[in-house]
Amino acid sequence: MLLKTSIQLSENITIGPQPTFIEFEKLAKQGVKSVINLCLKEELSYELSPEEEGRRVSELGMKYLHFPSSLSRLQVERVNEFLTAMDK
């Protein structure tokens, strides 16, 4: 298991809570290739801002996408962008 409370949806997709600085290192060592952050900027009260998180993830050799999403504001175009990102 990648993180304590992560859930593996398929062979290539795992979802979980916002990782810490140290957990990003563990994820990279475990072979994770991409990180997609779905949190809205105003929801974030985490160790790293989305910009810092993106830099850190990139430094560790993983791809990063901040895809802020809310079910109440979700639009078809955003879903299509997300699906495109998942195919890469």
N, C-alpha and C positions, 0 to 999 in steps of 0.2 A: 504494500500500500504506500502511495507516495506521501500523503500527509495523514495525520491521525484521523481526521474526519472526512477524508475524500471518498468519493464514490466513483467507481469505474463504470462508465456507461457502455464502453466498447473497448476493443483492443487498443484503440488509438485516442480515446477521449476519456478524460477523468475530470470531474468537477470537485471543487472544494472551497474552503474559506480562503480569505485573503492571506497569502503566505507572508511570513516575516522575511527579513533580510537573510537570515541564516537558512530558512527553508528554501529560498530560491537557489542557494548553493547546492542543497541536497537534491532538489529537483533536477538541476543541470547534471549532477553526477549520476542520477538515475536514468538519464537519457531523454528527459523531456525536451521537446524541440520547440514548442511554442507556448506562450502564455497569453490568454485573452482575458482582460479585465473588463467585467460587465458593469461595475459600480458607477453610479453617477458621481460626479466630482463632489457634490454637496453631501453625499452619503459617506464619503471617505473620512475616517478618523483613524487612519492606520499609520504605521511606522514610516511609509514612503508615499509621497505624492505620485500620481500617475506618471508624471515626467521623470521623477527619480527612479520609479519602478522600471520604466521603460529603459532607462540608461543602464540600470543594474542588470536587468534581464539580458540586454544586448551584450554587455561586457562578459556575461557568462556563456555567450554563444547561442542563446535562444532568440527566437523571434518574439516580438511583443506587439500587441494590438490593444489599445484602450478603446473599447466599444461601449460607451456609456448607454445603458438601456433601462427603461422603465416600462412595465406592462401597460401603464395608463397612457404612455406617450409613444408606444411602439408603432412604427409605420412600415408598410410593405417594403419600401426602398431600403430601410435599415435592416430588415430581416434578410433581404437579398444580399446586402453587403456582408452580413455576418456569414451567410452560407458560402459566399465566394471565398471569404477568409478561411473558412473551415476546410475548403477543398484544397488549399495550398499546402 
